[in-house]
Amino acid sequence: MSEPVFVPAEEAAAMGVSREAYDELVSVVGHLPSMEELGTLLAMWQSNGRQQSLYGWLCGQRHTVVRESYLYDGSDETHRSIQEPRVQECITIAKHLCGNRPDLQAGGFQLSKGELIYMVGRVSTEFLDSEYGRRYLHISSQPRAGKADDDADYIDLILSVLRDNHIVSRYAPVGAGGLFRTLASGCGEKVGFDILTCREIRLDAFLFGEEEGRFVATLKEADDDTFLSRLDEARVDCCFLGRTTKGRVLVDGMDFGPATEYCLSDA
């Protein structure tokens, strides 16, 4: 795969990106934006923010905080008072949470190229009771009461039936390290993933939250309508994440690097 082409401010200006917007994008991604990242930004703005300037729309987006300001300072911080990390910080966190860990290598959940990826169950809004919360926010807390064990058993049953009927290729519960590490456990040299996060949910909660009762499922595009219909009949929520890719990891159009930086498997 070719190396990314990084775009200096002068070239971005020729594309209609103001210097203010360019500088704001640099603060989001943590480096000079690549052509792909800049293209993703322009496409998102044209789709969602044409009523205001690119700079105004970009400043209003989430996932932009002062570096390190989200770190827990040891006081009795609440969920809402801890600022979320920017995308570039999440790349570093993801690499530390995954790495080339033996427990993530060549397991039963392996991604295959050319498939759709769904999260089945409720999207995580919590991150305190997680490995991310303990290691990066320095929060020592016990799991909250009322976890959705019954929901998890029900969803597990539905997905097992869909797998047995060849509608779902494979699925796995979202476990330690959250959604990102669960997906990384299925990566390999030739298989990665390209996902979009939910803008209404904190980026760290979406990627690293460990709320129970959630599963990642992959399926062929031809089975998409049947899959959605069956989940609707079963009254089970799901969220489309994205697709498997050829050996790279992308989140919201931002290149997180080769899949092998997060996990080595035989996939």
N, C-alpha and C positions, 0 to 999 in steps of 0.2 A: 504494500500500500504506500502511495506517495506521501512524502512529508507535508504537513500543513503549511499553507502559504500565509504568512502573517502580514497584516495590512497596516501600513503607517498612516498617521493622521491625514497626510496630504492626499493619499489615494482614497481614503474614506470620504474626505470632503468632496472629491470628484463624483462620488456615488450619492451625494446628497445628505451625508451625515455631518451634522455640525460638530465643531470642536468640543462643545460642552457635552453633547451626547457621546462622542467618541471617548472622552475622558471618563465619563460615567461608566461606559461599557468596560473600559480597562479596569476600573475599580471593582466591577462585578466578577470578571473572569480572572483577574490577578496577573494578566500579561497582555501583550499586544494581541488584539483579537485576530483570529484566523479568518480567511475569506468565508469559511463555512459558518463560523460563529456570527460574523457580521451579516451574512445572508439570512441566517435564522432570526436575528434581531429585526432586520428590516421586514421580513415576512410576518413576524408576530405583530409588529407595529401596524403594518398595513391592514392586518386582519382585525386588530383589537383597539388601536389607538389613534385612528385617523382624525378624531375630533380635536386632538391636541398635538403640540409639537412632539417630535421624537424624543427630545430631551425631557420634556415634561412627563411624557408617558413612561420613559425609562426610569426616571426618578421615583415614579409612583409604584414601580414594581417591587416585589418582595425580594428576599435573598440578598439584600445589600446592607451590610453593617460595617462598622469600623473593625478592622482586624483585631482579633483576640477579645473584643469587648463582650462577647457572649460568655466567656469563661466564668464559671461559678467562683465567687470570691469567698466562700465559706460561711456567709451569713444565711439567714433564713429566706433565701430567694424563692419566689413562686414560679410556677410554670411560665406565666406571661412576662415576668420581668427579665428573663434570660433571653437575650437577643439571639436570633438565629445566625448561623455562620453563612458566609457567602459561598458561592459555588466552588471557588478555588480551595477554600478551606475544607469543604466536604470531600474534595479529591484526596487531600492529605489524610483526613480522618478515615475515608474508605480504605485507603491503602494500609493504614495501620490496623484497622479492624479485620482486614482480610489477609493481606500478604500472601505468601505461598505456604499457607498453613497445611500441615498434614491432614487435619480433620476435615478439610474442604476438598481434598483431592479424590477424584475418581469415585464419587459416591453414587447412590442410586438415582439421584436427580441430575440429569445431564441435559443441557440445552442442545437442540438440533437446529441447523441452519434453515432459514426460510419459514419460521413459524411465528404465530402471534403470541403475545404474552399478556395474561390477565392477572389481576389480583382479585381473588374471590373472598368476600367478606367485607367488613367495614374497613375503610382507610384509617390508618393509625393517626391519631392526633396527639399522642403522648410519647415522650421520650425519656422521662425521668427514670423509670424503672427499666433500664436497659444497660447494656455494656457500654454504649456510647455515653450515657449519663454518668456512669460510675467512673469511666476512664478519662473523659474529656471535660465533664462539668464538675467532677469530684463530688458527686452527690451519692450519699449512702442512704438508700431507702429500701423498704420492703415492698414486695409486689402488692399491688392494691387488691382489695377484696372484690369479689363479684366478677371474676374473670369468666369469659364466655366459654366454659367447657362444653356445655350442652350445644351451643351454636357450632363449636368446632367439630364435635362428633357428627352433627347433622350434615355440615358442609363436607366433611371427610367422606361420609356415606354417599352423598350426591356425586361428588367428584370420582369416587371409585366406580360407581355405576357408569358414569360418562366415559371413563377410561376403558372399562370392560367392553363398552359398546363402540370403542374406537372413535369417539367424538373428541376426547381429550387425549393428547399424546402422553403427558406425564404431569404430575403435580407434586407439590411439597408444602408443608406448613412453613410459615414465616417464623423463624426461630431466632437464636442469639445473633446479634448484629443486624437484625431487622431485614427489610426487604432487599437492601443492596447485597448483604452477605449471602442471603438465600439464593439470589440470582448468580452471584459470583461462584457459588458452590457448583453450579452447572456449567461454568465457562471452561474453555480450553484454548489451545493455540489457534484453532480455526473458528471458534464460535464465541461471540460476545453478545451484547444486547444494546439496544437503543430505546430508551424509555422517556416518557414525559411525566413530570410530576404535576400534582394538583396545586394550582396557584393559591387556593384557599387554605392550604395546609402548610405548616412550617416545613422547610426543606429537610431539616434534620429529623423531624418527626416522621416525615414521609419515607425517608431513606433508611433511618436507623432505629425507628420505633419498634418495640417488641410486643405490642398488644396482641393477646392471644386471639384465636378464632379466625385467623387469616391464612390464606393459601395462595401460592403462585401456581398458575396453570398455563401450559402451553398447548397449542393446537394448530392444525393446518388451517389456512385461510378458507378453504372450501367448507370447513365445518363451523365457521363463525356463526352463521345465522341459527343453525341447530343448537349450538352451545348456548347462545343468548336466550333462545326460546325455552330451553330446558331449565335454565336458571330462573327465568321469569316464572315458569310454572311452579318451581320449587320455592319461590319467594326468597331467593338468595341474591344479595347485592354483589355486584362486581364492578371492576374499574379497568378499562383498557389501558395497558401500560405502554406497549410498543411492539417491537419485533426483535428477533434474534438477528445478529449481524455476523459479518466475516471477521471475527477476531478482535473487534474493538468494543470499547464501552463508551456510550454517549448518554448524557442526561440533559434533557432540555436543550438539545443541540450542541451542548458543550462536550468536547472530546476529553474523556477521562483517561485516555491512553489505551494501550494494548490490554486485552483481557488477561494476558499472562502476568501482568503486574499485580493482579488481584488473586488469581488462583490458577494452578496448573492441574489439568485433569486429562483424561484420555479422550475427551469429546472431540 
